[in-house]
Amino acid sequence: MTATTLEMGLQELEALEAPGFWTGFAIGAGVVGAGVAGAGLYLGAAALVAT
């Protein structure tokens, strides 16, 4: 592995160290999780009403 190849690999990792990257990822995961939970509650309530 040459020094240039190593440097290019490290530059790709630097993007993941951006301050808001993981925060945005966590917020997105929370929104998706809340949506899935809401859909589950809706389906459960609909099943109770249908019976």
N, C-alpha and C positions, 0 to 999 in steps of 0.2 A: 504494500500500500504506500503510495507516494504521499508526500506532505500536502500536495494540492488536493488529492482525493480526501484525505483526512479533514482538511480545512473545509471542503465543500460539505462533508457530512456534518461537521459541527455547526455550520451556518444553517443547515436545515433544522437542527435541534433548537437553535436560538429562537426560531419562530414560536416554538411551543412554550418558551419561557416568557412570552409577552404577558404583561400584568393582567389583562382582561380576558385572556384566552380561556383559562380554566374556569374563571368566574362565569363567563358566558356559557360555557359548556354545562356547568352545574345548574345554572338557571334554566337552560333549555331542558335538561333532564328532569328538573322539578316540574316544569310546565307539562311535559309529556306524561310524567307520572300522575299528576293531578288530573289530567284529561282522561287517562286510562281508569283511574279510580272513579271519576265522575261517571264515565260510561258504564262501569260495572254496577254502580249504585242505581243508575237509571234502568239498566236491564233487569236488575233484581226487583226493583219496584214495579216495573212493567209485568214481570212474571207473576208477582203477587196479585196485581190487579186483574190479570187475565184469568186467574184461577177462581 
